[in-house]
Amino acid sequence: MKLEVCVDSVEGMIAAAMAGADRIELCSALEVGGLTPSAGQMARAMELAVPVHALIRSRAGDFCFSADEVATMVADIRAARQIGLAGVVIGAAGDDGRLDQRALAAMREAAGPMSVTLHRVFDLVPDFAEAVETAVELGCNRILTSGGAVGAPEGTEAIARICDLAAGRIGIMPGAGITSANVGAFLTKVRVDEVHSACGKLRPMDARAVAMDFCHAERLETDADEVRALKSALRA
């Protein structure tokens, strides 16, 4: 059972790796759902002993991207590939909420031999069965999903159904709201090989920076103790 930990800083990346994460999803700005990390962050990731996948998302907001935005993300994928990262995490949707096959195909092609995860844009699609088939056809390695719920524990039944739809052709990785406290009960209902978690704790930010609207009142930071606890729970 593998644990992927989502981080948005070099410190978080190092802490997660040292605490036992099997893989890291590297982002920036988790407070807006995660954005593409910088080239410097990706380069630092190559110093770690665990595989790192970069989130590729050019801006905050929804997942309906323009042609220019898709071109930017394709360039970011090529940069991540050149740096040597193990994988990328991608997603795009059309105005109807269905997966944007053209955009995803361009990103998948740019990734080449890298591992590719379809991110939680999947949770917004109108038809899980259709989206699973699209992800399989594109050659994605896994789908990150909460089953269309706010958190994976609330989407347990849907995730189990998605696993049935996947039928072993693509990995299904539950994520959102999974903690060391609830993962045991969750895994009695869903059979998967990997889970995803931020393993974070909130830290208050400088009140002056908050007042100037530079940041939110709190920031989610990687908690090495929670990484260890969640990994231990997965072993159990």
Backbone bond lengths (Angstrom), bond angles and torsions (degrees), N, CA, C in turn:
res aa  C-N    CA-C-N  psi(-1)  N-CA   C-N-CA  omega(-1)  CA-C   N-CA-C  phi
1 M - - - 1.463 - - 1.519 109.06 -
2 K 1.340 116.66 118.44 1.454 121.04 -177.17 1.523 111.32 -96.39
3 L 1.326 114.63 149.02 1.455 121.91 176.77 1.520 109.31 -117.04
4 E 1.332 116.15 119.29 1.457 121.44 172.34 1.525 107.86 -101.38
5 V 1.316 116.35 128.30 1.460 121.25 -179.83 1.524 109.11 -111.51
6 C 1.319 115.35 130.48 1.457 122.11 -179.68 1.523 109.20 -92.75
7 V 1.339 116.59 126.87 1.471 121.54 -178.07 1.519 109.52 -134.21
8 D 1.335 115.66 160.75 1.473 118.64 177.25 1.523 112.69 -133.51
9 S 1.329 116.10 26.76 1.468 119.84 177.07 1.517 109.49 -153.23
10 V 1.316 115.95 159.73 1.461 120.70 176.67 1.520 109.74 -63.37
11 E 1.340 116.53 -40.92 1.465 120.03 179.08 1.528 111.14 -60.65
12 G 1.338 115.68 -43.63 1.461 119.94 179.50 1.517 111.89 -64.69
13 M 1.308 115.70 -39.22 1.457 121.50 179.74 1.534 110.52 -61.54
14 I 1.318 116.14 -46.71 1.462 120.85 -179.63 1.527 110.63 -66.56
15 A 1.333 116.42 -43.12 1.468 120.46 -179.43 1.521 111.18 -61.89
16 A 1.333 117.05 -44.11 1.461 120.93 -178.88 1.521 110.91 -64.04
17 A 1.324 116.27 -43.63 1.464 119.94 -179.83 1.519 111.36 -63.17
18 M 1.332 117.19 -43.69 1.464 120.88 -178.22 1.523 112.10 -69.58
19 A 1.345 115.98 -26.28 1.466 119.81 -177.87 1.525 113.16 -87.09
20 G 1.337 117.67 -4.07 1.454 119.20 172.97 1.510 117.28 115.33
21 A 1.321 118.20 9.14 1.462 119.59 176.67 1.528 109.62 -60.76
22 D 1.322 115.92 141.89 1.462 120.54 178.77 1.525 111.81 -86.16
23 R 1.322 114.97 -25.17 1.460 120.33 179.15 1.521 107.44 -155.56
24 I 1.328 115.86 153.93 1.463 120.62 -179.63 1.518 109.61 -123.86
25 E 1.325 115.94 134.49 1.460 120.91 167.69 1.520 106.57 -98.28
26 L 1.313 116.54 115.50 1.460 122.03 -177.09 1.520 110.21 -97.60
27 C 1.339 115.39 125.73 1.466 122.44 -179.53 1.519 108.38 -131.91
28 S 1.305 115.36 -179.44 1.453 122.40 159.67 1.518 105.77 -125.06
29 A 1.329 116.92 159.90 1.475 122.79 171.74 1.525 114.36 53.36
30 L 1.322 116.52 60.51 1.463 119.75 177.09 1.527 112.71 -62.76
31 E 1.345 116.91 -21.96 1.465 119.48 -179.40 1.525 112.43 -64.94
32 V 1.332 117.68 -16.69 1.469 120.50 175.62 1.528 110.58 -113.84
33 G 1.322 116.09 21.45 1.451 120.54 178.01 1.511 114.49 93.32
34 G 1.342 116.91 -1.82 1.457 121.28 177.67 1.512 113.04 99.25
35 L 1.329 115.81 136.03 1.458 123.24 176.41 1.527 108.68 -131.25
36 T 1.331 116.71 172.53 1.456 121.58 179.65 1.534 110.36 -60.02
37 P 1.327 117.63 130.34 1.468 119.48 176.99 1.523 110.94 -72.51
38 S 1.322 116.08 163.20 1.457 120.67 179.72 1.526 110.91 -73.82
39 A 1.330 115.10 163.34 1.464 120.34 176.45 1.522 110.84 -61.30
40 G 1.337 116.05 -35.39 1.454 119.67 178.17 1.519 112.47 -64.63
41 Q 1.334 116.59 -42.30 1.463 119.91 177.06 1.523 110.87 -62.35
42 M 1.334 116.15 -43.25 1.464 119.64 -179.17 1.526 110.89 -64.30
43 A 1.317 116.74 -38.04 1.459 119.90 178.43 1.526 111.24 -64.83
44 R 1.327 116.26 -41.15 1.469 120.09 178.23 1.529 111.06 -63.52
45 A 1.336 116.27 -31.31 1.463 120.48 -179.74 1.518 112.15 -61.14
46 M 1.322 116.83 -26.49 1.456 120.60 -179.07 1.527 112.30 -70.12
47 E 1.336 116.78 -10.73 1.460 120.56 177.87 1.526 112.02 -82.29
48 L 1.340 117.02 -11.08 1.455 120.73 -176.24 1.519 111.83 -86.14
49 A 1.329 115.19 158.25 1.464 120.94 -179.11 1.519 112.20 -90.82
50 V 1.329 118.02 -1.62 1.467 121.70 179.84 1.526 108.83 -113.27
51 P 1.343 117.53 152.77 1.468 119.83 178.90 1.521 111.51 -66.50
52 V 1.321 115.49 143.85 1.464 122.01 179.89 1.521 109.06 -124.26
53 H 1.329 115.54 131.17 1.456 122.37 175.65 1.525 108.41 -111.61
54 A 1.310 117.08 132.53 1.462 121.33 -179.70 1.521 110.72 -94.44
55 L 1.323 116.04 131.01 1.457 119.90 170.55 1.527 108.42 -69.45
56 I 1.320 115.76 135.35 1.459 120.87 177.68 1.532 107.66 -115.92
57 R 1.323 114.85 102.00 1.472 121.75 -179.75 1.520 106.83 -152.19
58 S 1.298 117.03 113.13 1.463 121.27 -167.82 1.515 114.32 -77.13
59 R 1.320 117.70 -17.69 1.471 120.07 -178.18 1.516 109.87 -157.92
60 A 1.335 114.62 164.46 1.463 120.10 174.17 1.528 108.97 -77.55
61 G 1.324 115.77 169.01 1.460 120.05 178.35 1.512 111.12 109.07
62 D 1.331 115.52 -151.19 1.458 119.65 -177.80 1.531 110.23 -79.51
63 F 1.340 115.60 -170.99 1.458 120.22 -174.81 1.527 112.49 -114.08
64 C 1.328 116.04 19.46 1.465 120.97 175.74 1.530 107.46 -91.76
65 F 1.298 116.63 101.16 1.457 121.28 -172.36 1.524 111.98 -101.96
66 S 1.325 115.64 144.31 1.457 121.28 175.63 1.521 110.16 -75.87
67 A 1.329 116.70 169.73 1.468 121.06 178.21 1.522 110.75 -60.20
68 D 1.327 117.05 -39.05 1.461 120.29 179.02 1.522 111.25 -65.90
69 E 1.325 116.58 -39.34 1.469 120.08 178.62 1.525 110.94 -66.68
70 V 1.320 116.63 -39.53 1.472 119.88 177.46 1.524 109.78 -63.37
71 A 1.325 116.94 -42.50 1.469 120.45 178.64 1.521 110.85 -60.96
72 T 1.324 116.47 -38.61 1.468 120.49 177.56 1.522 110.66 -63.45
73 M 1.324 116.90 -43.54 1.463 120.34 -179.30 1.520 111.53 -68.62
74 V 1.324 117.42 -35.83 1.464 120.34 174.68 1.534 109.79 -60.27
75 A 1.338 116.60 -42.75 1.467 120.38 177.96 1.521 111.15 -63.86
76 D 1.332 117.37 -38.67 1.469 120.82 177.99 1.527 110.95 -65.30
77 I 1.329 116.86 -38.22 1.462 120.05 177.59 1.515 110.57 -63.92
78 R 1.320 116.63 -43.12 1.464 120.05 178.46 1.529 111.05 -62.37
79 A 1.340 116.26 -36.47 1.462 120.17 177.90 1.528 110.61 -65.99
80 A 1.332 116.26 -43.77 1.467 120.38 178.83 1.526 110.99 -63.12
81 R 1.319 115.56 -38.40 1.474 120.45 178.38 1.517 110.45 -66.64
82 Q 1.324 117.41 -42.37 1.464 121.27 -179.97 1.524 111.11 -65.17
83 I 1.336 116.30 -38.09 1.461 120.49 178.24 1.526 110.51 -65.00
84 G 1.331 116.26 -31.91 1.453 119.99 176.92 1.512 115.73 111.45
85 L 1.335 117.67 13.07 1.460 119.79 179.58 1.526 110.87 -62.91
86 A 1.323 115.02 154.86 1.465 120.76 -176.42 1.521 112.85 -74.99
87 G 1.332 117.05 -27.76 1.460 117.93 -175.71 1.501 113.02 -165.59
88 V 1.333 114.38 175.55 1.459 122.33 176.25 1.524 108.88 -135.21
89 V 1.323 114.34 159.09 1.460 122.68 -179.63 1.524 106.88 -121.40
90 I 1.331 117.41 119.19 1.459 120.92 -170.42 1.524 111.77 -129.27
91 G 1.330 115.37 165.27 1.455 120.93 174.82 1.513 110.89 -178.16
92 A 1.317 116.61 148.09 1.462 122.23 177.08 1.514 107.69 -163.56
93 A 1.335 115.23 146.72 1.459 120.30 -178.52 1.518 110.49 -135.11
94 G 1.321 115.12 156.73 1.453 120.82 174.23 1.510 110.93 -88.68
95 D 1.317 116.43 179.45 1.462 120.95 -179.52 1.530 112.13 -62.90
96 D 1.320 116.76 -24.33 1.467 120.90 -179.89 1.514 113.24 -86.84
97 G 1.334 117.17 1.06 1.459 121.20 179.39 1.511 114.58 88.75
98 R 1.335 117.02 -13.00 1.460 119.92 178.04 1.531 109.82 -74.23
99 L 1.316 116.57 158.13 1.457 119.90 179.15 1.524 110.07 -60.59
100 D 1.326 116.09 139.14 1.456 122.56 177.61 1.529 107.61 -84.76
101 Q 1.316 116.16 94.40 1.459 120.71 -173.06 1.526 112.19 -63.86
102 R 1.336 117.24 -37.21 1.450 119.54 -178.21 1.529 110.83 -65.43
103 A 1.333 116.68 -46.87 1.462 120.40 179.57 1.520 111.17 -63.91
104 L 1.321 116.13 -43.71 1.461 120.16 -178.60 1.524 111.55 -66.76
105 A 1.320 117.14 -36.07 1.462 120.14 178.44 1.527 110.94 -64.24
106 A 1.329 116.25 -39.44 1.468 120.09 178.44 1.522 110.66 -64.91
107 M 1.322 116.18 -41.47 1.460 119.88 179.46 1.525 111.17 -69.59
108 R 1.330 115.84 -40.29 1.473 119.01 179.57 1.526 110.71 -63.87
109 E 1.320 117.47 -40.24 1.457 121.04 178.81 1.526 110.91 -63.47
110 A 1.335 116.46 -41.03 1.464 120.31 179.99 1.525 111.26 -64.20
111 A 1.324 116.96 -30.52 1.466 121.02 -178.51 1.519 112.45 -70.83
112 G 1.326 117.42 -26.38 1.463 120.17 179.32 1.520 112.27 56.91
113 P 1.333 118.27 -124.74 1.464 121.13 -176.65 1.530 114.65 -79.75
114 M 1.335 117.24 -1.49 1.463 119.48 -179.75 1.529 110.72 -65.55
115 S 1.321 115.89 153.16 1.455 121.13 172.31 1.530 108.72 -70.28
116 V 1.326 117.07 139.05 1.465 120.93 -176.44 1.526 110.49 -126.95
117 T 1.327 114.86 125.53 1.459 122.53 175.55 1.518 109.14 -108.73
118 L 1.340 116.79 131.82 1.460 121.45 170.57 1.520 107.12 -84.91
119 H 1.335 117.57 121.25 1.463 119.41 -173.43 1.531 112.56 -82.10
120 R 1.319 116.45 -167.19 1.462 121.11 -169.46 1.532 114.57 -75.16
121 V 1.315 118.47 9.52 1.467 119.01 163.58 1.532 107.82 -53.87
122 F 1.333 115.80 -29.31 1.464 122.23 177.80 1.525 111.35 -53.97
123 D 1.341 116.95 -35.11 1.464 120.48 -176.35 1.521 113.27 -69.84
124 L 1.323 117.50 -10.66 1.460 121.58 -178.27 1.524 113.19 -102.06
125 V 1.327 117.81 -4.26 1.461 119.88 -175.43 1.535 110.38 -72.03
126 P 1.344 116.94 152.18 1.468 119.78 179.80 1.520 113.73 -76.98
127 D 1.340 117.39 -17.62 1.470 120.72 -174.86 1.531 108.97 -142.94
128 F 1.327 116.65 105.37 1.459 120.68 -179.26 1.528 112.01 -60.57
129 A 1.333 116.88 -41.04 1.465 120.37 -177.19 1.523 110.78 -60.69
130 E 1.323 116.83 -45.92 1.465 120.50 178.68 1.526 110.80 -62.59
131 A 1.330 117.15 -42.26 1.462 121.19 -178.09 1.526 111.92 -66.61
132 V 1.323 117.24 -36.79 1.462 120.18 176.31 1.521 109.85 -62.24
133 E 1.328 116.94 -45.24 1.463 120.25 179.58 1.524 111.24 -61.72
134 T 1.329 116.69 -40.56 1.462 120.51 178.75 1.525 110.50 -62.26
135 A 1.336 116.55 -45.16 1.467 120.76 -179.87 1.520 111.40 -62.53
136 V 1.309 116.57 -39.14 1.469 120.85 178.20 1.521 109.94 -65.35
137 E 1.325 116.78 -46.45 1.467 121.18 -179.15 1.532 111.67 -62.13
138 L 1.333 116.27 -34.74 1.464 120.53 179.80 1.528 112.45 -72.95
139 G 1.323 115.98 -18.02 1.460 119.56 -179.07 1.516 113.77 87.09
140 C 1.333 117.23 23.81 1.467 120.26 175.06 1.523 109.45 -67.92
141 N 1.319 116.34 150.48 1.459 120.84 -179.87 1.516 113.40 -86.92
142 R 1.333 115.97 -29.63 1.463 119.41 -178.15 1.516 110.21 -158.91
143 I 1.337 114.42 163.32 1.459 122.62 175.47 1.519 107.89 -120.10
144 L 1.326 116.38 125.65 1.463 121.93 173.21 1.521 107.61 -89.56
145 T 1.334 117.29 124.16 1.455 119.14 -175.30 1.525 112.81 -151.57
146 S 1.316 114.54 149.79 1.472 121.86 171.17 1.519 109.72 -106.56
147 G 1.327 116.58 11.77 1.459 119.80 -178.34 1.516 112.82 73.68
148 G 1.323 116.62 21.96 1.458 120.39 179.90 1.516 113.62 81.30
149 A 1.327 117.14 3.76 1.464 122.05 179.41 1.527 109.46 -100.67
150 V 1.332 115.92 170.22 1.465 119.88 177.23 1.518 110.24 -61.29
151 G 1.322 116.65 -38.86 1.454 121.93 178.53 1.511 110.86 -134.02
152 A 1.331 117.31 153.27 1.458 121.32 -179.10 1.529 113.30 -59.28
153 P 1.354 119.63 -39.13 1.462 118.03 178.41 1.529 113.03 -58.85
154 E 1.346 116.91 -32.72 1.468 120.28 177.85 1.531 111.49 -77.99
155 G 1.324 116.64 -19.12 1.462 120.51 -178.14 1.510 113.54 -105.00
156 T 1.332 116.73 23.08 1.469 121.38 -174.01 1.529 112.87 -54.78
157 E 1.323 117.02 -48.91 1.469 119.61 -176.88 1.524 111.14 -62.84
158 A 1.322 116.44 -41.75 1.465 119.86 179.72 1.529 110.63 -66.30
159 I 1.331 117.41 -39.32 1.461 120.24 179.35 1.527 110.56 -63.70
160 A 1.316 116.46 -40.71 1.463 119.90 176.85 1.523 110.74 -60.93
161 R 1.328 116.58 -39.19 1.467 121.11 178.43 1.535 110.50 -67.44
162 I 1.331 116.54 -39.47 1.468 121.02 179.08 1.534 109.83 -64.40
163 C 1.323 116.79 -39.13 1.467 120.61 176.40 1.526 110.45 -60.07
164 D 1.324 116.59 -40.24 1.467 120.34 177.66 1.522 110.50 -64.62
165 L 1.320 116.76 -40.75 1.464 120.97 178.94 1.525 111.10 -64.37
166 A 1.325 115.87 -37.56 1.466 120.43 -179.72 1.519 111.56 -68.28
167 A 1.310 116.72 -35.92 1.473 123.12 175.21 1.533 112.63 50.39
168 G 1.327 115.92 38.68 1.452 120.25 176.76 1.509 115.72 78.14
169 R 1.334 117.82 0.72 1.471 120.62 -178.53 1.520 112.33 -81.92
170 I 1.317 117.31 -20.05 1.454 123.52 -178.76 1.519 107.51 -151.91
171 G 1.313 117.42 144.60 1.462 120.26 179.81 1.521 111.89 -72.50
172 I 1.315 116.08 145.42 1.462 122.16 173.85 1.522 107.24 -116.40
173 M 1.333 116.33 120.13 1.462 122.05 -176.65 1.525 109.27 -117.07
174 P 1.327 118.46 104.63 1.461 120.76 177.60 1.524 111.12 -66.52
175 G 1.322 115.95 141.99 1.451 121.16 177.89 1.502 111.20 -156.41
176 A 1.328 116.14 159.56 1.478 126.37 -177.97 1.520 109.47 94.33
177 G 1.310 115.10 112.08 1.462 120.71 174.92 1.512 115.28 79.82
178 I 1.319 118.61 7.14 1.466 120.83 178.84 1.522 109.29 -86.70
179 T 1.327 115.85 127.82 1.457 122.26 -178.47 1.525 110.13 -133.86
180 S 1.314 115.20 171.46 1.461 119.46 177.39 1.526 111.29 -63.17
181 A 1.334 116.78 -24.85 1.463 120.49 -177.76 1.518 113.11 -78.39
182 N 1.344 117.91 -28.15 1.464 118.54 -174.74 1.518 114.52 -115.53
183 V 1.334 118.55 -6.50 1.456 119.54 -173.39 1.529 112.22 -66.89
184 G 1.325 117.70 -32.48 1.461 120.21 179.93 1.520 111.89 -61.43
185 A 1.322 116.43 -50.29 1.467 120.54 178.58 1.518 110.99 -64.31
186 F 1.326 116.08 -38.36 1.465 120.54 -179.19 1.527 110.90 -61.01
187 L 1.322 116.93 -43.42 1.466 120.81 -175.00 1.522 113.33 -76.82
188 T 1.323 118.14 -7.52 1.463 119.39 172.04 1.524 110.96 -76.86
189 K 1.339 116.29 -15.27 1.467 120.90 -176.86 1.529 113.29 -110.15
190 V 1.333 116.39 -18.02 1.469 120.76 -176.85 1.526 109.06 -130.95
191 R 1.325 116.53 130.54 1.474 121.15 178.83 1.524 109.14 -100.54
192 V 1.311 115.55 107.31 1.472 121.54 178.74 1.525 108.68 -138.31
193 D 1.341 115.53 168.87 1.466 120.84 -178.41 1.523 112.97 -105.70
194 E 1.349 116.92 -8.66 1.457 120.27 -177.01 1.521 109.81 -155.94
195 V 1.327 115.50 151.71 1.460 121.38 176.12 1.523 108.83 -132.64
196 H 1.314 114.73 161.25 1.463 122.60 -174.82 1.524 108.61 -125.07
197 S 1.320 116.95 136.17 1.461 120.40 179.45 1.522 110.34 -154.79
198 A 1.329 116.23 148.29 1.464 120.27 173.93 1.520 111.50 -78.27
199 C 1.342 117.60 -23.31 1.466 121.45 -179.68 1.532 109.95 47.27
200 G 1.310 116.08 47.66 1.456 119.42 -172.01 1.517 115.00 -108.76
201 K 1.318 114.02 163.51 1.458 121.68 171.06 1.522 107.30 -134.17
202 L 1.317 116.57 150.27 1.455 121.21 -176.83 1.527 110.71 -86.59
203 R 1.333 115.49 134.60 1.464 121.32 176.68 1.520 108.68 -122.25
204 P 1.346 117.88 129.74 1.471 120.70 179.21 1.525 111.36 -61.92
205 M 1.316 115.26 142.79 1.454 121.16 177.80 1.530 110.31 -98.48
206 D 1.320 116.28 163.11 1.463 123.17 178.40 1.531 109.57 -55.72
207 A 1.316 116.90 124.18 1.462 121.41 -176.58 1.525 112.22 -59.26
208 R 1.322 116.78 -32.37 1.466 119.98 179.49 1.530 110.88 -67.25
209 A 1.321 116.55 -40.68 1.463 120.55 178.25 1.520 110.62 -66.74
210 V 1.343 115.76 -37.02 1.470 120.25 177.67 1.521 110.03 -64.90
211 A 1.331 116.74 -44.25 1.464 121.54 -178.84 1.522 112.08 -62.90
212 M 1.328 116.58 -30.94 1.458 121.12 178.80 1.526 112.29 -85.96
213 D 1.343 115.90 3.19 1.468 122.63 178.74 1.523 112.23 64.84
214 F 1.350 116.00 29.49 1.453 120.14 175.53 1.526 111.73 -81.35
215 C 1.327 116.22 -21.76 1.461 120.17 -176.08 1.515 109.73 -160.59
216 H 1.345 115.13 170.46 1.457 120.95 173.84 1.533 109.58 -78.14
217 A 1.319 115.84 168.98 1.461 120.32 -177.60 1.530 112.03 -65.56
218 E 1.344 116.89 -27.72 1.460 120.90 -179.90 1.533 109.59 -134.35
219 R 1.311 114.76 155.04 1.461 120.96 178.26 1.518 109.43 -127.02
220 L 1.337 115.60 135.71 1.457 120.34 177.99 1.521 109.44 -81.28
221 E 1.316 116.49 121.44 1.457 121.04 -179.87 1.521 110.16 -122.51
222 T 1.312 116.35 150.99 1.456 121.89 -177.85 1.524 110.70 -63.66
223 D 1.333 115.57 130.61 1.459 122.57 179.35 1.529 108.05 -106.74
224 A 1.320 116.73 105.13 1.463 120.88 -177.32 1.526 111.70 -59.24
225 D 1.328 117.11 -35.02 1.465 120.05 179.21 1.522 110.96 -64.29
226 E 1.329 117.33 -38.31 1.464 120.27 178.71 1.530 110.70 -70.67
227 V 1.322 117.04 -35.49 1.471 119.45 175.41 1.527 109.28 -59.37
228 R 1.339 116.33 -47.37 1.468 120.25 179.77 1.526 111.18 -62.67
229 A 1.318 116.85 -42.17 1.462 120.96 -177.67 1.526 110.79 -66.92
230 L 1.314 116.84 -40.91 1.453 120.06 -179.34 1.523 110.22 -69.27
231 K 1.323 116.68 -40.80 1.466 119.41 176.94 1.520 110.78 -62.93
232 S 1.315 117.36 -39.46 1.459 121.13 177.57 1.520 111.25 -63.97
233 A 1.334 116.36 -41.33 1.467 120.74 178.88 1.530 110.53 -63.92
234 L 1.320 117.34 -36.11 1.460 120.53 178.72 1.527 111.12 -68.37
235 R 1.333 116.33 -36.92 1.473 119.22 176.96 1.531 110.41 -64.52
236 A 1.310 116.00 -35.27 1.464 120.81 -177.40 1.525 111.64 -74.03
